[in-house]
Amino acid sequence: MSKRVYGKEFGFHTRAVHTGNDVDGETGALRRPIVMANSYALPYDPSELNWSEAGKNLYTRNGGSNQQYLQEKLAALSNGEDCVVLGSGVAALSGLFFSLLQAGDHVVFSSVTYIAVYRLLHELLNTKFKVETTITDTTDPEAVRRVMRPNTKLVHIETPGNPVIAVSDIRAIAGIAHEGGALLSVDNTFASPYNQRPLDLGADFSVESLTKYINGHGDAMGGAIIGAKRYLDIIRAQSQVNLGGVISPFNAWLIMRGAVTLPLRMRQHNDNALRTARFLESLPCVSFVMYPGLGSHPNHAVAVSQMSPGFGGVLAFGLKADHDTHNRFVSHLRVITSAVSLGHDESLIVFLGEKDERQYLYPPEFHNGFFRFSVGLEDAEDIIGDIEQSLKKTGLL
């Protein structure tokens, strides 16, 4: 762990730069090295060791140095007591659910959420381990209240929600969950801790796919759960040590490097996405734009109350066009890349057609196919210009 601690008394930018880093004791380097070891030296008498103890430099599945440095930084950025970093965002989600839930427990989760959450809760944990689940519209806190049960153990929300950019009121839902004796976990990936810190709003866990904004370079995968140490110790022991969802030292180092520039990148993502959303909203060939920073977003007021200084880099929009025209629009783009994922330096777009199995859960405007658009760090004028030239080539402008 670092000798220097950077807590709330320091600003977000300072914590992003310094937390988890220190002068390397052996070389004097100003950056922590990549420790590409799967094993560490044992003490003189190792017979008393607990070979499954987490967080020790014993065996990298138990916890490695680079992982520990990154956990320190992420806990500081999210104003959390502790953090567990795992091999991917889905590993973090499944690690949280597996460690906290058991047969007979009930979970409430968002109707708009990442497909892996739908699979994990609605299918795998439900059918394999008899965890009861209820899907509800968490943009309406009263809808959450109505489906709470005496055995509700966890409420899981995602805000903004993937892929239709739904916004849920974290503070209100935290109150409802806690009144019912349940915990609240929030997937904060679309916002990042720069724009939104769920723990400050009453959530028990903040979950981040580090693959996205926190890494920011599209070259490493990881996931994090931030929260109270008493819960994180359970998750670390069960999901990291016993299930083996550990992150590689190299990926932990890459994400640590990327996190330093998170506040600088997020400012550009925020600005570019808002400018692009306003441009799209002005076009008669666009059927709808969903972005929390627009006054037209149905939960704009909630987003303003819990997201600051911006609203993230992801938006959704549709065209007044048929299925093939949506695809032809993408084929003419030159700056924007057709690819999954989000939070990269480059702008990424994906066309989500009419056959999503969860489409019945989405608002009606999404039923004819739509784009999820992760607005990158390019010049806003070039992003907007690329959309404009492609719409012209497609015959929509």
N, C-alpha and C positions, 0 to 999 in steps of 0.2 A: 504494500500500500504506500501511497505517497506520504511524505513527511509533512507537506504543506496541505492544509485543508482550506477549501474555498467554499464557504457556506453562503447563506442568504445575504450576509452583509456585503457581499460582492455582487456586481451586476452580472447579467446573463452572459454578455460577451466575455467578461473576465473569467467566469467559470468555464465557458466553452474552451478557452485557450489553455487554462492552467490545471484544472482539476484532473487528477489521474496521472499527470505528468510530473517528472522530477528529474534531477540530474542523475544519470546512471552512475552508481557507486564505483563500478570497475573501470569504466573508460572515461568518465567525465563528460560523456555526450549529453547534450541538452534535450534529447529525445529518448524515451524508453525504447530499448531494442525489442525486436521480435524474438521471443524465446521459443524457438521451434524444437521444444523438447516434449516428449510424452511422459518423461519420468524425472524425478528429482531425488537428490541425495537423501538417504535415510539417516536418522540419528544413530548414535553408537549402539543403542539397544532398541530395535524397532518392534520388539515383541509386544509392547504395550499399546502400539498404535491401533486405532480403529481404521481398518482398511477402506471403510465406506464413508469416512468423514468427509464432508463437503467443505470447499473453500480453503483447503490446505494445499501447499505445494508438495504434493506427494505423487500424484498421477494426474495427468491433465484432464481425465474424465471427472476427477474430483474437483478440479479447478486449477487453471493455469494463471501465470502472472499477467499476461496480456488481457485475459478475461477480467481479472480483478481490477486492473487499472480502468478498463472501460466501464465496469459496473460502478466504480466510484464517480466517474464523470456523469453518467446517466442519472444516478440518484441525485446528484447536485443540480443538474439541469431541470429535473422534474420536481424538485423540492421533496424528495422522498427519503425515507430512513434507510432503505436498502434496495438492492437491485440484483436480479439474476439475469444473466445473458445466456441465451441458448443459440442453437445452430441456425434458426430461421424464425420468421414471424409466426409461422404455423407451429413450430416447436414451442414457442412461448405460449401461444393460445392453448395448445393441447396440454402443455405442462401445467398451466394454471388450472384447467378443468379437471385433469386427471388427479391432481394433488388435493383439490378441495372437495370433490364430489364423490359420493358413493351411492350404491343402490338405494332407491327410495327417496333420494333428494329431488327437489324440483328446481328447474332453472327457467328464468324468463329471459328471452333475448330478442334483439331487434329484428323486425321483418326485413329491414335493409341492412345487410351485413355481408362480410366477405364469404364467398362460397365455402371456404374451409370451415368456417364457424357453423354454417348450416349443416355441413356433412358431419362435423364432430358432434354437435349437440343433437340435431334432429334425427340423425341416422346412427352413428357409431355408438355414442354413449347411451343413447336411448335403447337401441335394440340389443347391444351386447352386454350392457351393464345396468339396465333398468333404471337409468336416470330419467325422470320425467321432465318434459320440456314443453314450454308454451312460447310460440312466436307471436309477437304483438307489435303494434305501431308505437315505438318508443318516442316518436315526436310528440305524442300526446301523453303526458305524465299520468293522467287519470286512467288511460288504458292500461298502464303498468299497474296501477293500484288495483284495478278490477281483477287482474289475473293472479295477484299474489295469493299464496296458500300458506297454511301453517308450516309446511315442509319446504318452503322456498328457501334455498340456501344461497343462491347467487342470482343477481341480475347482471346481464352482460349487454352493454350497448356499444355502438360504434358511431362516433360523431366527429366530423361529417362521415356519413355512411356510404360505403362502397356498394354499388356503383352510381347511385342516383343522388348522392350528395345531400342526403337527409340530415337534419340537425336535431339533436335531442338535448333537452335541458338537464345537464349533469347535476346541478345543485338540487333541483326538484326531485329527480329520480333517486338521488342519494338519500334524501329524506324519506322517501317512500320505502326504499329497500331497508333502511336501518330501522324504521318503525316496525317492519315485519320481521326483524331479526335476520335479515339477509345482508350479504356483502354486495358491493357494486364494483364491477370491473369495466373499464372504458378502453376500447381500442382507439388510441390517439394518433394513429399513423398518418392520417390525412392532414392533421393540423400540425403535428410535431410539437415538442415542448416549447418551442419558440412562440407559437401562437396560442397555445392552450395547455394548461396544467391541471388535469383532472383531480389530482390529489388536493390541490388548493380549493377545489369546488366541492369536496366532500367524498369523492370516490375513494375506495379502498385500494384499488390497483389501477395503474396506468400501463397499458400494453403498447409496445412500439414494434413495428416491423423495421428493424434497423437497416434492412435492405433498401429502404426507400429514402426519405429525406435525411435521416441522421447520417447515413453513409454518403449519400448524395452523388455518387460517381458511377453507379451502375456496375460495380465490379466486386461486390462482396455481399454475402447473405448473413443475416443474424436477426435475433429477436430478443426483446427485453420485457421483463415484468418488474415494475417498480412499486413498492409498497412498504408495509410494516415488516420489520425483521422477523416477528414471530410467525408470520405466514411464509415469508420468503425462505426461511430455514427449511420448512416442510417441502416447498417446491424445489429447492436446491437439492435436497437429499433424494427426493423421489424422482423428479423429472430429469435432473442432470446426472446424478450418480447411478441411480438404479435403472432408468430408461435410456441413459446414454445420449441425451440430446445436446451434448456439449458443442460449443463453437470452436473452430480451429484457431490456434494462436495467430495465424496470418490474417484471417478474416477479422478477428478482434482488433488487430493492429491497424488494418485498413479502415475500419469503422471509426476507431479512435482518431485517426488522421482526418477523416472526413468530418467528424463532429466539430472540429475546431472552427470550421468555416460555416457551420449551420446558421448562425444568425445573419451572416452576410448573404448567404444564398437565399434564405427564406424571405428577406426583404425584397429581393428581385423576383422570386416566385410570386409573392403576394402582389406586387405591383403589376407584373406582366399578366397574371391571371385576371385581375380586376379590369385592366385595360382591354384585354381580349374579350372578356365576358360582356363588357359594355358595347364593344364593336359588334359582336355576334347578335346581341339583343336588338341592335339597330337595323338589322337586315331583314327585309320582308320574306326572304326564302328560308329563314330559320324559324322552326316551329316553336321552340322553347329554349331557354338557357337556364340552367340550375347552378347557381353559385351563391354561397352564403353572403358574399359582399354586396350583392345586388338587392335593392329594395323590393324587387319582385319575388325574392325567395320567400316561401311561406313561413319560414322560421328565421327570417333576417333579424328580428329583434332579439331572439334568443342568442343567435350567433354574436351579435354586438355585445351582449351582456357577458359572454364567456370566452370570446376569442379576441385577443389583442397581442400585437398591433395589427394583425391582418387575418385573412380568411383562407390562407393556404393556396396551393398551386393547382388544384384539381377542380374541373368543372364538367358538367354534362350538357350536351345540346343535341337537338335533332334538326333535320332538314325537312322541308315540305317536298318530299321526294320519295320515290319507291326504293326498294331494297338495293337494286343494282346501282342506282344513282348515288346512294351513300358510299358504295364501294368505289365507284368511279371518282368521286370526290377525293377519296383517300389516295387513289393511284396517281393523282396529279400533284400531290404535295411534294415539295422539294426540301423544305427546312424541317418540317414536322415528320417524324418517323412513325410508321405503323408498327407498333410493338406493345406487348403487355408491360406491366410494372408501372411505376410512377416515381416521382421525386428525383429523377436523374437530372443531370445538367442539360440534356437535350429534351426537347418537347416530344412527347409520346402520345399517340392517339390509337384507340381501338374501337372498332365498330361492333356494337353488341346488338345482334339481330333480334328477331321476334320470337325466338324459340327458347329463351331462358326459362328453365323449369320453375323459377320463382317469380316470373313476370306478373302473376296474379297478385303478388304482394306490392308491386310498384304502382305509383300514380299513373293514371290513364295516358298521360302524354308520352310515357316511355314505351307504350305497347307496340308502336310501329317501328321499333329499332332506334338506336341513339348512339352517340359517341361518348366515351369517357376520355377526357382530354387532360393530360398532365402537362401543364404549361411550363416550359423550361426556362433557362437562363439567357437565351438569345436576346437580341434587341427586340423590344416589343414591336417596333415597326416592321421588322422582318417576319415575325410570327403572323402579325395581322396581314401583311402583304402576301404571305404565302397562302393564307386562307382565301384572300380575295382573288388571287390569280387562279387558284384551283376551282373556286366557284364559277369563275368566268369560263374556264375550259370545260367545266361540267354543264354549262348552259343555264346555271341558276342565277347568274348576275348579268 
